[in-house]
Amino acid sequence: MLNLASILQSTLWLACVFHLTSGIWPQPHTIAIGSDVVWYLPNTSLHITGYQKCHVYDDPTQYPLSGSASCGRALDRFLAEDEQIIKLAFSHLQHDITESSFIPWKFHLPGSDFEPDLENRRKYLHSITVEILPDAVSVSDSPEAYKIDSSSDGIITISSSTVSGVRHAFSTLSQLFYKHSHGELYSPYFPVSIVDYPRFAHRGLNLDISRNEITPEDIYKTIDIMRLTKLNKLHLHATDSQSWPLDIPALPELSRKGAYRASHTWSSETLKQVQAFAQSQGIELYLEIDMPGHTASIHHSHPDLIAGYNAPLANYSASEPPSGQLRLNSTSVTAFLNTLLNDILPRIKPYTTHFHLGGDELNTNVYALDPTVNSTSKATLRPLLQSFYNTILSHLSHHNLTPIFWQEALLDWNLTLPTNSIIQIWRPSPSDLSAVLSRGHRVLFGAASHWYLDCGFGTYLESAAGDFTDWCAPYKSWRHVYAYDPLGSLESQGSLESQGPQGPQKSLESSKSQKSSESSESQTALSSSHLLVGGEVHLWSELTDSVNLDGKLWPRAAAAAEILWKGPVGVGGVSEGVTRRLAEWRERVVGKGVRAEVVQMTWCLMNEGGCGV
């Protein structure tokens, strides 16, 4: 096990040479690498130790086990399920290495001899030993921490206290290997020593599958790439005003009438399979059914539940067509919610501990058209909204699911929410983040100013300027995504204005009393920064479907993934070394068939130092 001195030494050495060598993404916390070449063998064996038994798998895809031996430190228990997970993760490692078509010619001057000599192959990757041990990585208490140590002759040991850490170690190892122009696979970085762990526990991607068709096959591919970036939460925004693609067997008319067409429907069996696949990759897939706003698609099957359907946008200020929201004082709505939740929550429970209730962009004007309310007064609407959510929360509590809300539920409506609720921040005002933290709730960050990947394409939601730029323009380049620092924003309160689909909102008041109040709130928030459980990068799908999904997501979502893994770096953390590592990562996923956007021009990659960052 590395001691602190050796870790610090490795860190200093890494700062000098890492960007010239391995392109691991996200970057490990500490790494030391050598210059010996090790060639990959398809029959590399896997050894798992740390349980009551040690099993040796010559071929981890074969059942029953081909061999066994007594080795390693024994624990009091043997977890067969963990053993199978490690075997599956090892098969992913083998697949990631062998399917790679990444020959790193772009990162060397034309004509340079950058490949190892095929006639001088002496060292091969023989075995990987996985140790599942308590306190395997002493520098971190994260269950996802891992350590990799290797000899120069191709023997690797991975240590972690959980299978999650082992998965991450395999994802890291796969990025140490390249393809030779003659077809062989090799790594020029042995021996290697890595100690790694995440900064944030919740590292997510929010993907909208309702406004345009995103297929289950798209999600399978996305999950596979998420695994390589160590993202561990996939938040599916499953329904919205435009369509309801999610099949609810107890309410089959919802998708039959609310989906764009029958082929766009996600069946209950399909959802189960996708969630199970995500779980097998170490990713928790959870759903958002946004309510009571963003629900106009319910009108097609249950018109009596929706107020203000397709009302004129100019009069009722819906963010985008069609307008319409669930009624707030209707026993029919309550019965609908009970049926909906009794159907879906038991089905998703085996695969998730979270459920997203939405709560954003509630349009008060619509409730002048709601015969059960007939008012736009927040004083009238708030207790009705509280009762609405109490119905849903009782179901979540029964299934032991953690509720997630968009920030408006707490900050705009001042609702009383369970103490275990997680509040998701999307507005770019740092005062919103401070306000949630100061009230003691856990928080997910991901401001539209930096982590909205749909911005800058000219959507229906235009800016106030009337020049056909969208409300959250400009386009968020990967560097802009990478420079996002929510922690720094807590220390610079008031530097941003809150913006939303209808343009800039009122900035922070400048009065002395307001400043004093905000300063106190900011201090409270800073002391509660441990409540920042992580964040999510967002892709809303107004202008995204299966055709352009890859390019919208990658590599920008990968840039966010490194911030979630390593922690914010700010503008000063964007360097040429970061660019070259991300460019390497992009080449790897392109080799897997992912149509990721270009990170940097080939000439710049070939001529290091020639193009700045």
Phi, psi and omega per residue, in radians:
M1 nan 2.351 -3.137
L2 -1.191 2.374 3.011
N3 -1.554 3.029 -3.037
L4 -1.085 -0.679 -3.115
A5 -1.089 -0.756 -3.135
S6 -1.184 -0.588 3.091
I7 -1.119 -0.793 3.131
L8 -1.107 -0.704 3.093
Q9 -1.055 -0.776 3.134
S10 -1.085 -0.693 -3.121
T11 -1.100 -0.753 3.139
L12 -1.132 -0.732 3.126
W13 -1.148 -0.687 3.130
L14 -1.034 -0.714 -3.086
A15 -1.067 -0.496 -3.089
C16 -1.483 -0.627 -2.931
V17 -2.112 -0.179 -2.962
F18 -1.034 -0.766 -3.051
H19 -1.220 -0.226 3.100
L20 -1.547 -0.135 -3.009
T21 -2.200 -1.990 -2.956
S22 -1.200 2.494 -3.111
G23 -1.813 0.725 -3.096
I24 -1.139 2.361 3.115
W25 -2.409 2.225 -0.089
P26 -1.234 2.696 -3.058
Q27 -1.139 2.276 3.072
P28 -1.118 2.721 3.139
H29 -1.157 -0.760 3.049
T30 -2.390 2.474 -3.114
I31 -2.672 2.429 2.966
A32 -2.290 2.237 -3.105
I33 -2.265 2.651 3.108
G34 -1.823 -2.823 -3.082
S35 -2.216 0.263 3.084
D36 -1.423 2.471 3.137
V37 -1.607 2.235 3.053
V38 -2.109 2.308 -3.103
W39 -1.696 2.538 -3.067
Y40 -1.464 2.374 3.050
L41 -1.962 2.221 3.127
P42 -1.064 -0.427 -3.116
N43 -1.690 0.435 3.050
T44 -0.943 2.298 -3.060
S45 -1.598 2.680 3.118
L46 -1.994 2.290 3.066
H47 -2.113 2.316 3.107
I48 -2.049 2.119 -3.127
T49 -2.192 2.979 3.073
G50 1.863 -0.254 3.041
Y51 -1.623 -2.884 3.065
Q52 -1.204 -0.397 -3.120
K53 -2.233 2.840 2.969
C54 -2.133 2.128 3.135
H55 -1.862 2.476 3.104
V56 -1.975 2.200 -3.108
Y57 -1.995 1.895 3.045
D58 -1.247 -0.620 3.062
D59 -2.369 1.734 -2.996
P60 -1.214 -0.115 3.132
T61 -1.565 -0.146 -3.063
Q62 -1.671 2.481 3.052
Y63 -2.193 2.472 -0.025
P64 -1.287 -3.118 -3.108
L65 -1.077 2.455 -3.024
S66 -1.455 -0.281 -3.124
G67 -2.948 2.865 3.099
S68 -2.617 2.754 3.116
A69 -2.671 2.784 3.101
S70 -1.669 2.099 -3.090
C71 -2.851 2.858 3.007
G72 1.332 3.014 3.120
R73 -1.351 2.350 -3.105
A74 -1.614 2.513 2.964
L75 -1.835 3.107 -3.115
D76 -1.428 -0.041 -3.073
R77 -2.521 2.811 3.085
F78 -2.255 2.054 -3.061
L79 -1.771 1.739 -3.122
A80 -1.095 -0.620 -3.137
E81 -1.103 -0.768 3.107
D82 -1.081 -0.675 3.125
E83 -1.042 -0.749 3.141
Q84 -1.183 -0.638 3.112
I85 -1.116 -0.746 3.134
I86 -1.132 -0.702 3.095
K87 -1.064 -0.739 3.121
L88 -1.133 -0.748 3.129
A89 -1.109 -0.632 3.099
F90 -1.142 -0.662 3.081
S91 -1.138 -0.610 3.057
H92 -1.121 -0.726 3.100
L93 -1.023 -0.845 -3.139
Q94 -1.052 -0.733 -3.138
H95 -1.151 -0.755 -3.138
D96 -1.044 -0.687 -3.125
I97 -1.291 -0.833 -3.012
T98 -1.303 -0.488 -3.135
E99 -1.470 -0.114 -3.082
S100 -1.145 2.347 3.037
S101 -1.997 0.436 -3.026
F102 -1.503 1.767 2.963
I103 -1.743 2.032 -2.924
P104 -1.388 0.790 -3.109
W105 -1.178 -0.476 -3.107
K106 -1.152 -0.284 -3.024
F107 -1.804 0.328 -3.138
H108 -2.465 2.644 3.119
L109 -1.052 2.551 3.111
P110 -0.973 2.346 3.107
G111 1.489 -0.100 -3.105
S112 -1.313 2.627 -3.118
D113 -1.655 1.511 -3.035
F114 -1.739 -0.134 -3.073
E115 -1.665 2.560 3.123
P116 -1.200 2.770 -3.087
D117 -1.312 2.094 3.133
L118 -1.122 -0.465 -3.105
E119 -1.402 -0.093 -3.067
N120 -2.076 0.725 -3.125
R121 -1.485 1.925 -3.076
R122 -2.111 -0.459 -3.038
K123 -2.069 2.383 -3.085
Y124 -2.301 2.663 3.051
L125 -1.308 1.860 -3.037
H126 -1.623 -0.766 -3.007
S127 -2.698 2.682 3.022
I128 -2.217 2.148 3.093
T129 -1.846 2.221 3.108
V130 -1.870 2.166 3.100
E131 -1.928 2.071 3.023
I132 -1.766 1.768 -3.025
L133 -2.329 2.520 3.023
P134 -1.067 2.461 3.102
D135 0.963 0.669 -3.129
A136 -1.119 -0.526 3.123
V137 -2.138 1.769 -2.961
S138 -1.299 -0.292 -3.080
V139 -1.460 -0.058 -3.131
S140 -2.568 2.492 3.055
D141 -1.671 0.141 3.114
S142 -1.228 2.321 3.077
P143 -1.173 -0.175 3.137
E144 -1.685 0.032 3.138
A145 -1.184 2.648 3.099
Y146 -2.635 2.856 3.094
K147 -2.369 2.406 3.068
I148 -2.118 2.221 3.002
D149 -2.253 2.502 3.109
S150 -2.516 2.722 2.967
S151 -1.533 2.966 3.141
S152 -1.340 -0.173 -3.098
D153 -1.867 0.367 2.914
G154 1.616 0.515 3.035
I155 -1.997 2.139 -3.007
I156 -2.037 2.429 3.018
T157 -2.136 2.233 3.084
I158 -1.970 2.276 3.132
S159 -2.149 2.350 3.075
S160 -2.802 2.843 3.079
S161 -1.621 -0.130 -3.113
T162 -2.514 2.868 3.074
V163 -1.197 -0.434 3.097
S164 -1.070 -0.764 3.093
G165 -1.105 -0.653 3.117
V166 -1.121 -0.756 3.092
R167 -0.969 -0.825 -3.116
H168 -1.106 -0.673 3.120
A169 -1.079 -0.741 3.105
F170 -1.098 -0.705 3.106
S171 -1.081 -0.666 3.092
T172 -1.168 -0.817 -3.124
L173 -1.009 -0.674 -3.083
S174 -1.072 -0.427 -3.100
Q175 -1.547 0.061 3.073
L176 -1.573 -0.128 -3.025
F177 -1.932 2.550 3.097
Y178 -2.198 2.899 3.058
K179 -1.742 2.309 3.042
H180 -1.338 2.633 -3.122
S181 -1.098 -0.278 3.072
H182 -1.682 0.067 3.005
G183 1.879 -0.367 -3.124
E184 -1.249 2.819 -3.128
L185 -2.020 2.419 -3.038
Y186 -2.665 2.813 2.985
S187 -2.227 2.282 3.129
P188 -1.687 0.338 -2.920
Y189 -2.055 0.328 -3.101
F190 -1.597 2.591 -0.091
P191 -1.286 2.757 3.142
V192 -2.229 2.485 3.088
S193 -2.401 2.122 -3.044
I194 -2.336 2.368 2.929
V195 -2.160 2.212 -2.957
D196 -2.582 2.597 3.141
Y197 -2.904 2.739 -3.083
P198 -1.503 2.629 3.022
R199 -1.341 -0.696 -3.100
F200 -2.124 2.495 -3.114
A201 -1.355 -0.570 -3.112
H202 -1.816 1.911 -3.101
R203 -2.186 1.703 -2.876
G204 -2.128 2.846 2.978
L205 -2.167 2.199 3.049
N206 -1.758 2.054 -3.065
L207 -2.174 2.175 -3.135
D208 -1.488 2.080 3.128
I209 -1.912 0.240 -3.003
S210 -1.860 -0.586 -3.008
R211 -1.390 -0.571 2.950
N212 -2.357 2.855 -3.071
E213 -1.261 2.127 2.916
I214 -2.066 2.088 -2.978
T215 -1.518 2.814 3.017
P216 -0.982 -0.630 3.110
E217 -1.085 -0.651 3.058
D218 -1.071 -0.682 -3.104
I219 -1.222 -0.689 3.081
Y220 -0.991 -0.819 -3.135
K221 -1.146 -0.702 3.132
T222 -1.109 -0.734 3.120
I223 -1.070 -0.714 3.135
D224 -1.050 -0.711 3.139
I225 -1.329 -0.608 3.049
M226 -0.986 -0.718 3.125
R227 -0.992 -0.703 -3.120
L228 -1.222 -0.413 3.140
T229 -1.697 -0.001 -3.138
K230 1.183 0.339 2.905
L231 -1.204 2.475 -3.037
N232 -2.248 0.085 3.099
K233 -2.339 2.235 3.031
L234 -2.027 1.951 -3.121
H235 -1.698 1.896 3.110
L236 -1.651 2.004 2.990
H237 -1.368 1.666 -2.807
A238 -1.512 -0.426 -3.094
T239 -2.458 2.725 3.057
D240 -2.791 -3.020 -3.075
S241 -1.099 -0.524 -3.024
Q242 -1.383 -0.649 3.130
S243 -2.737 2.778 3.072
W244 -2.178 1.522 -3.066
P245 -1.442 -0.120 -3.004
L246 -1.520 2.133 3.116
D247 -1.293 2.223 3.052
I248 -2.072 1.776 -3.048
P249 -0.949 -0.584 3.128
A250 -1.304 -0.294 3.130
L251 -2.358 1.112 -3.002
P252 -1.081 -0.412 -3.125
E253 -1.197 -0.362 -3.133
L254 -1.005 -0.954 3.141
S255 -1.417 -0.542 -3.133
R256 -1.071 -0.637 3.137
K257 -1.824 -0.380 -3.039
G258 -1.672 -0.343 3.067
A259 -1.313 2.734 3.110
Y260 -1.034 -0.725 3.070
R261 -2.791 2.891 -3.031
A262 -1.025 -0.637 -3.102
S263 -1.222 -0.211 3.141
H264 -1.629 0.101 -3.081
T265 -1.508 2.376 2.991
W266 -1.597 1.931 3.119
S267 -1.235 2.831 3.120
S268 -1.098 -0.606 3.112
E269 -1.209 -0.665 3.098
T270 -1.101 -0.797 3.118
L271 -1.032 -0.750 3.128
K272 -1.056 -0.778 -3.121
Q273 -1.135 -0.711 -3.141
V274 -1.184 -0.736 3.101
Q275 -1.106 -0.713 3.127
A276 -1.131 -0.696 3.099
F277 -1.100 -0.786 3.105
A278 -1.015 -0.776 -3.139
Q279 -1.060 -0.670 -3.141
S280 -1.172 -0.356 3.121
Q281 -1.691 0.090 -3.129
G282 1.415 0.402 -3.094
I283 -2.112 2.276 3.074
E284 -1.572 2.069 3.088
L285 -1.732 2.096 3.094
Y286 -2.224 2.762 -3.010
L287 -1.801 2.633 2.877
E288 -2.061 2.152 2.883
I289 -1.978 1.713 -3.022
D290 -1.191 2.263 -3.085
M291 -2.661 2.621 -0.047
P292 -1.500 -0.170 3.027
G293 -1.361 3.027 3.111
H294 1.016 0.680 -3.052
T295 -2.239 0.287 -3.061
A296 -1.049 -0.439 -3.113
S297 -1.143 -0.331 3.084
I298 -1.166 -0.405 -3.102
H299 -1.017 -0.585 -3.066
H300 -1.093 -0.541 -3.139
S301 -1.869 -0.452 -3.086
H302 -2.409 1.225 -3.067
P303 -1.055 -0.447 -3.113
D304 -1.286 -0.166 -3.121
L305 -1.622 -0.240 -2.988
I306 -1.929 2.316 3.065
A307 -1.750 2.437 3.011
G308 1.201 0.536 -3.109
Y309 -1.069 2.236 3.076
N310 0.978 0.492 3.036
A311 -1.104 2.681 -3.110
P312 -0.990 2.243 -3.099
L313 -1.104 -0.628 -3.105
A314 -1.074 -0.580 -3.099
N315 -1.529 -0.534 -2.986
Y316 -2.080 0.122 2.899
S317 0.945 0.590 3.001
A318 -1.133 2.510 -3.074
S319 -1.061 -0.696 3.104
E320 -2.736 2.737 -3.075
P321 -1.278 2.674 -0.068
P322 -1.594 2.607 3.060
S323 -1.302 2.928 -3.128
G324 2.320 2.357 -3.101
Q325 -2.486 2.731 3.074
L326 -1.046 2.414 3.087
R327 -1.152 2.604 -3.002
L328 -1.778 -0.146 -3.062
N329 -2.381 0.881 -3.024
S330 -2.226 2.205 3.063
T331 -1.169 -0.485 3.083
S332 -1.138 -0.671 3.083
V333 -1.134 -0.740 3.113
T334 -1.052 -0.771 3.115
A335 -1.103 -0.702 3.104
F336 -1.064 -0.820 -3.139
L337 -1.069 -0.733 3.133
N338 -1.077 -0.747 3.123
T339 -1.143 -0.794 -3.134
L340 -1.033 -0.879 -3.044
L341 -1.273 -0.610 3.077
N342 -1.135 -0.433 3.098
D343 -1.420 -0.937 -2.907
I344 -1.477 -0.615 -3.045
L345 -1.109 -0.771 3.091
P346 -1.096 -0.493 -3.110
R347 -1.318 -0.596 -3.104
I348 -1.571 -0.320 -3.042
K349 -0.937 -0.686 -3.121
P350 -1.111 -0.250 -3.000
Y351 -2.053 -0.062 -3.053
T352 -2.680 2.753 3.008
T353 -2.001 0.149 -3.056
H354 -2.241 2.696 2.993
F355 -2.580 2.262 -3.071
H356 -1.700 2.120 -3.095
L357 -1.647 -0.063 -3.114
G358 1.336 -2.170 3.131
G359 1.694 0.157 -3.092
D360 -1.666 2.785 2.953
E361 0.841 0.804 3.084
L362 -1.284 2.170 -3.054
N363 -1.643 1.867 -3.079
T364 -1.179 -0.486 -3.110
N365 -1.076 -0.527 -3.124
V366 -1.071 -0.536 -3.028
Y367 -1.353 -0.073 2.901
A368 -1.252 -0.350 3.119
L369 -1.737 0.058 3.127
D370 -1.625 1.918 -3.082
P371 -1.130 -0.305 3.101
T372 -1.451 -0.159 -3.096
V373 -2.189 -1.003 3.137
N374 0.946 0.822 3.141
S375 -2.777 2.604 3.010
T376 -1.939 0.117 -3.087
S377 -1.304 2.244 3.108
K378 -1.140 -0.523 3.103
A379 -1.116 -0.599 3.094
T380 -1.375 -0.695 -3.022
L381 -1.338 -0.565 -3.029
R382 -1.022 -0.910 3.140
P383 -1.091 -0.533 3.089
L384 -1.203 -0.694 3.112
L385 -1.177 -0.668 3.097
Q386 -1.083 -0.761 3.120
S387 -1.127 -0.690 3.107
F388 -0.991 -0.867 -3.112
Y389 -1.267 -0.548 3.097
N390 -1.031 -0.661 3.082
T391 -1.036 -0.806 -3.122
I392 -1.194 -0.747 -3.075
L393 -1.125 -0.539 3.099
S394 -1.121 -0.640 3.088
H395 -1.186 -0.753 -3.141
L396 -1.108 -0.704 3.116
S397 -1.087 -0.710 3.141
H398 -1.064 -0.612 -3.120
H399 -1.697 0.113 3.106
N400 1.009 0.725 3.095
L401 -1.790 2.412 3.134
T402 -1.438 2.189 3.125
P403 -1.403 2.492 3.018
I404 -2.120 2.346 3.122
F405 -2.188 2.597 2.862
W406 -1.218 2.757 -2.932
Q407 -1.089 -0.459 -3.089
E408 -1.050 -0.581 -3.108
A409 -1.016 -0.651 -3.128
L410 -1.568 -0.828 -2.964
L411 -1.485 -0.658 -3.100
D412 -1.545 -0.551 -3.061
W413 -1.932 -0.147 3.075
N414 0.917 0.753 3.141
L415 -1.310 2.650 3.040
T416 -1.495 1.975 -3.042
L417 -2.019 2.656 3.111
P418 -0.992 2.592 -3.089
T419 -1.111 -0.421 3.137
N420 -1.509 0.038 -3.133
S421 -1.105 2.562 3.019
I422 -1.905 2.308 -3.120
I423 -1.839 2.223 -3.103
Q424 -1.791 2.167 -3.100
I425 -1.653 2.248 3.040
W426 -2.166 -0.463 3.127
R427 -1.281 2.526 -3.006
P428 -1.412 0.036 -3.135
S429 -1.276 2.167 3.098
P430 -1.131 -0.365 3.117
S431 -1.154 -0.531 3.107
D432 -1.156 -0.762 3.116
L433 -1.084 -0.773 3.122
S434 -1.095 -0.730 -3.086
A435 -1.097 -0.708 3.135
V436 -1.198 -0.795 -3.135
L437 -1.075 -0.707 -3.101
S438 -1.175 -0.326 3.114
R439 -1.645 0.078 2.961
G440 1.492 0.232 3.115
H441 -1.651 2.598 3.000
R442 -1.214 2.617 -2.963
V443 -2.327 2.471 2.903
L444 -1.932 2.207 3.117
F445 -1.693 2.936 -3.130
G446 2.686 1.031 -3.010
A447 -1.104 2.501 3.103
A448 -1.029 -0.459 -3.129
S449 -1.108 -0.401 -3.081
H450 -2.267 -0.600 -2.946
W451 -2.032 0.420 2.975
Y452 -1.718 1.853 -3.042
L453 -1.403 -0.136 3.121
D454 -1.531 -0.095 -3.045
C455 -1.291 2.601 3.019
G456 1.554 0.168 -3.134
F457 -1.867 0.022 3.091
G458 1.369 0.971 -3.101
T459 -1.355 -3.124 3.100
Y460 -1.012 -0.574 -3.099
L461 -1.406 1.596 -3.054
E462 -1.452 2.773 3.078
S463 -1.301 2.897 3.140
A464 -1.159 -0.302 -3.091
A465 -1.222 -0.349 3.136
G466 1.236 0.402 -3.111
D467 -1.847 0.318 3.098
F468 1.217 0.249 2.912
T469 -1.490 2.558 -3.097
D470 -1.417 2.974 -2.960
W471 -1.102 -0.490 -3.090
C472 -1.944 0.341 3.067
A473 -1.030 2.699 0.168
P474 -1.564 -3.112 3.020
Y475 -0.977 2.412 3.136
K476 -1.635 1.759 3.125
S477 -1.180 2.865 -3.127
W478 -1.072 -0.576 3.117
R479 -1.162 -0.674 3.104
H480 -1.151 -0.714 3.070
V481 -1.051 -0.752 -3.070
Y482 -1.216 -0.482 -3.082
A483 -1.456 -0.073 -3.104
Y484 -1.101 2.231 -3.098
D485 -2.332 1.497 -3.137
P486 -1.133 -0.515 3.116
L487 -1.198 -0.705 3.099
G488 -1.133 -0.568 -3.125
S489 -1.140 -0.482 3.104
L490 -1.152 -0.478 -3.107
E491 -1.573 -0.127 -3.128
S492 -2.209 0.883 -3.106
Q493 -0.928 2.429 3.019
G494 1.541 0.009 -3.106
S495 -1.437 -0.221 -3.141
L496 -2.128 2.652 2.992
E497 -1.717 2.554 3.075
S498 -1.334 2.287 3.113
Q499 -2.221 2.648 3.122
G500 -2.533 -2.993 -3.070
P501 -1.014 -0.372 -3.107
Q502 -1.799 0.380 3.061
G503 1.663 -3.086 -3.098
P504 -1.009 2.364 3.058
Q505 -1.714 3.127 -3.078
K506 -1.088 2.270 3.122
S507 -1.349 3.071 3.133
L508 -1.069 2.420 3.113
E509 -1.148 2.618 -3.064
S510 -1.775 0.071 -3.127
S511 -1.180 2.686 -3.114
K512 -1.096 -0.699 -3.127
S513 -1.146 -0.679 3.105
Q514 -1.137 -0.749 3.134
K515 -1.089 -0.697 3.132
S516 -1.107 -0.771 3.133
S517 -1.095 -0.751 -3.129
E518 -1.177 -0.636 3.127
S519 -1.107 -0.756 3.113
S520 -1.111 -0.743 3.124
E521 -1.113 -0.698 -3.136
S522 -1.124 -0.720 3.117
Q523 -1.101 -0.735 3.094
T524 -1.082 -0.717 -3.126
A525 -1.127 -0.740 -3.136
L526 -1.086 -0.662 3.117
S527 -1.252 -0.261 3.136
S528 -1.874 0.342 -3.050
S529 -1.128 -0.266 3.074
H530 -1.153 -0.272 3.117
L531 -1.362 -0.131 3.031
L532 -1.302 1.671 -3.066
V533 -1.417 -0.204 3.121
G534 2.623 -2.671 -3.077
G535 -2.808 3.088 3.105
E536 -2.474 2.465 2.987
V537 -1.664 2.497 -2.908
H538 -2.057 2.440 2.959
L539 -2.308 1.782 3.016
W540 -1.457 2.581 -2.834
S541 -1.900 0.467 3.086
E542 -0.958 -0.669 -3.130
L543 -2.137 0.569 -3.141
T544 -2.323 2.359 2.981
D545 -2.509 -2.886 -3.082
S546 -1.052 -0.486 -3.054
V547 -1.224 -0.747 -3.049
N548 -1.977 0.214 -3.083
L549 -1.038 -0.850 -3.078
D550 -0.960 -0.836 -3.086
G551 -1.190 -0.538 3.083
K552 -1.221 -0.653 -3.080
L553 -1.408 -0.873 -2.926
W554 -1.968 2.382 0.211
P555 -1.641 0.126 -3.016
R556 -1.143 -0.669 3.084
A557 -1.134 -0.539 3.066
A558 -1.163 -0.618 3.081
A559 -1.073 -0.750 3.088
A560 -1.134 -0.634 -3.118
A561 -1.064 -0.675 3.133
E562 -1.205 -0.628 3.082
I563 -1.124 -0.688 3.121
L564 -1.218 -0.517 3.128
W565 -1.440 -0.821 -3.038
K566 -1.605 -0.493 -3.004
G567 1.848 2.739 -3.081
P568 -1.070 2.536 3.117
V569 -2.049 -0.310 -3.114
G570 1.286 -3.123 -3.094
V571 -1.054 -0.665 -3.104
G572 -1.180 -0.243 -3.130
G573 -1.510 -0.067 3.127
V574 -1.526 1.890 -3.056
S575 -2.226 3.023 3.093
E576 -1.141 -0.579 3.094
G577 -1.058 -0.703 3.089
V578 -1.113 -0.774 3.137
T579 -1.018 -0.783 -3.094
R580 -1.201 -0.658 3.099
R581 -1.142 -0.772 3.139
L582 -1.160 -0.622 3.094
A583 -1.116 -0.670 3.054
E584 -1.090 -0.797 3.141
W585 -1.037 -0.730 3.138
R586 -1.067 -0.707 3.124
E587 -1.096 -0.636 -3.137
R588 -1.139 -0.781 -3.091
V589 -1.329 -0.481 3.011
V590 -1.081 -0.648 3.082
G591 -1.129 -0.344 3.085
K592 -1.607 0.095 3.105
G593 1.615 0.244 -3.139
V594 -1.623 2.246 -3.081
R595 -1.573 1.130 -3.115
A596 -1.322 2.576 3.111
E597 -1.164 2.730 3.135
V598 -1.216 2.420 3.103
V599 -1.552 -0.776 -3.065
Q600 -2.676 2.620 3.111
M601 -1.078 2.483 -3.073
T602 -0.998 -0.713 -3.131
W603 -1.013 -0.715 -3.126
C604 -1.159 -0.645 3.115
L605 -1.216 -0.627 3.118
M606 -1.258 -0.541 -3.070
N607 -1.973 1.370 -3.082
E608 -1.013 2.308 -3.106
G609 1.584 -0.073 -3.056
G610 -1.533 -0.210 -3.043
C611 -2.289 0.291 -3.099
G612 1.200 -2.460 -3.107
V613 -1.394 nan nan
